[in-house]
Amino acid sequence: MARRKPPNDETLRTAAEARAGGQSWDRAAAIVGYAASAVRLWPIRYAARWAAVLREAELRLVSEASAEAIHTLRKQLRSEDDKAAREAAKMLLALRQIGEKLRAEKPGDAPPLSSEARDALEYLESPEGRHELDAAEPGEEADAGDAESPR
């Protein structure tokens, strides 16, 4: 069976946003209308594109969460409790350092694969795994026994 066309940028971005937001592979696949078995392969098959859109999605989430945390910490910074104010100041500084580190990272930077991810990759590159991918169609339901794999 012929392989499907690669996902377009918007589809890839939507799946990455779902994963960055904590959605399962099955849910991310349902959102974009692809089989979970196919979507699970996107970080491998389209590594550079996936890394870029996932990083963008993660940065957006960190930015949103940081804004909420900063709002709360700034209120705490004005607390009459010196210890609470000091802790808030420490946290605000830590958030700033994290933000600076994220901005300094290159889009292609990626952490090494975990052993679970390496095992999944080996399976997906096996003849059985390739057959499963080639047979996947949009909206196809994955087997109930499919294990979640890392982002």
Wavefront OBJ file of the C-alpha trace (Angstrom):
o trace
v 0.000 0.000 0.000
v 1.325 3.465 -0.851
v 2.310 5.801 1.928
v 0.202 8.850 2.618
v 1.386 12.340 1.892
v 3.184 14.031 4.787
v 0.897 16.083 7.034
v 0.650 19.752 6.126
v 2.133 22.354 8.461
v -1.179 23.201 10.134
v -1.988 19.534 10.838
v 1.472 18.936 12.262
v 1.210 22.104 14.393
v -2.213 21.114 15.719
v -0.981 17.649 16.727
v 2.111 19.129 18.382
v -0.016 21.612 20.326
v -2.224 18.779 21.538
v 0.820 16.763 22.673
v 2.473 19.778 24.311
v -0.797 20.410 26.128
v -0.746 16.913 27.605
v -3.079 15.113 25.215
v -2.446 11.435 24.465
v -1.301 10.310 21.034
v -4.776 8.843 20.480
v -6.447 12.174 21.298
v -3.974 14.184 19.191
v -4.625 11.824 16.280
v -8.392 12.166 16.677
v -8.084 15.952 16.653
v -6.213 15.946 13.323
v -8.124 13.028 11.781
v -5.245 10.560 11.426
v -4.612 7.147 12.908
v -2.708 7.269 16.193
v -0.175 4.806 14.790
v 0.659 7.315 12.044
v 0.771 10.366 14.322
v 3.093 8.558 16.756
v 5.617 8.316 13.908
v 5.623 12.002 13.040
v 8.364 12.924 15.558
v 10.559 10.320 13.868
v 9.505 10.554 10.259
v 9.310 14.371 10.167
v 11.845 15.007 12.951
v 12.925 18.538 12.037
v 9.404 19.794 11.327
v 8.015 18.103 14.462
v 10.782 19.465 16.689
v 10.131 22.997 15.440
v 6.343 22.969 15.907
v 6.552 21.134 19.237
v 9.075 23.664 20.521
v 6.796 26.530 19.438
v 3.831 24.920 21.184
v 5.823 24.273 24.355
v 7.107 27.849 24.383
v 3.534 29.145 24.056
v 2.403 26.966 26.956
v 5.345 28.022 29.096
v 4.613 31.642 28.247
v 0.935 31.330 29.213
v 1.695 29.449 32.422
v 4.455 31.912 33.267
v 2.091 34.844 32.884
v -0.343 33.260 35.336
v 2.429 32.339 37.758
v 3.979 35.793 37.546
v 0.657 37.412 38.328
v 0.297 35.274 41.459
v 3.925 35.696 42.513
v 3.819 39.469 42.060
v 0.860 39.611 44.417
v 2.808 37.435 46.863
v 5.878 39.663 46.446
v 3.901 42.480 48.066
v 2.955 40.269 51.003
v 3.520 41.529 54.521
v 5.085 38.135 55.259
v 8.810 38.615 54.563
v 9.409 34.897 53.994
v 6.568 34.676 51.450
v 7.855 37.778 49.659
v 11.411 36.342 49.539
v 10.163 33.030 48.144
v 8.135 34.864 45.519
v 11.221 36.865 44.500
v 13.264 33.641 44.177
v 10.604 32.058 42.008
v 10.347 35.129 39.778
v 14.099 35.063 39.231
v 14.021 31.334 38.474
v 11.244 31.859 35.903
v 13.277 34.569 34.248
v 16.319 32.279 34.010
v 14.235 29.497 32.493
v 12.832 31.903 29.915
v 16.312 33.099 28.986
v 17.499 29.511 28.603
v 14.551 28.628 26.330
v 15.161 31.668 24.139
v 18.826 30.677 23.784
v 18.070 27.137 22.595
v 18.210 26.435 18.891
v 15.017 25.077 17.298
v 16.787 21.831 16.296
v 17.960 21.100 19.850
v 16.345 17.990 21.193
v 16.990 15.842 24.235
v 18.367 12.327 23.677
v 15.815 9.571 23.202
v 14.729 7.648 26.279
v 15.059 3.858 26.251
v 11.267 3.647 25.825
v 11.467 5.940 22.785
v 14.353 3.918 21.316
v 12.303 0.711 21.757
v 9.317 2.347 20.064
v 11.521 3.572 17.231
v 12.980 0.091 16.717
v 9.479 -1.370 16.498
v 8.238 1.316 14.154
v 11.215 0.776 11.859
v 10.649 -2.987 11.841
v 8.696 -4.601 8.974
v 5.660 -5.027 11.263
v 5.756 -1.382 12.338
v 6.195 -0.139 8.782
v 3.253 -2.273 7.655
v 1.083 -0.760 10.412
v 2.011 2.754 9.302
v 1.447 2.023 5.622
v -1.997 0.597 6.421
v -3.038 3.624 8.517
v -5.714 5.869 7.063
v -7.132 9.174 8.405
v -9.520 8.690 11.285
v -8.676 4.994 11.614
v -9.029 3.770 15.167
v -5.876 2.440 16.796
v -5.877 -0.865 18.644
v -7.002 -0.471 22.266
v -3.710 -2.056 23.341
v -1.539 0.621 21.711
v 0.898 1.960 24.260
v 1.545 5.646 24.669
v 4.957 6.657 23.440
v 6.896 9.798 24.400
v 6.530 13.065 22.544
l 1 2 3 4 5 6 7 8 9 10 11 12 13 14 15 16 17 18 19 20 21 22 23 24 25 26 27 28 29 30 31 32 33 34 35 36 37 38 39 40 41 42 43 44 45 46 47 48 49 50 51 52 53 54 55 56 57 58 59 60 61 62 63 64 65 66 67 68 69 70 71 72 73 74 75 76 77 78 79 80 81 82 83 84 85 86 87 88 89 90 91 92 93 94 95 96 97 98 99 100 101 102 103 104 105 106 107 108 109 110 111 112 113 114 115 116 117 118 119 120 121 122 123 124 125 126 127 128 129 130 131 132 133 134 135 136 137 138 139 140 141 142 143 144 145 146 147 148 149 150 151
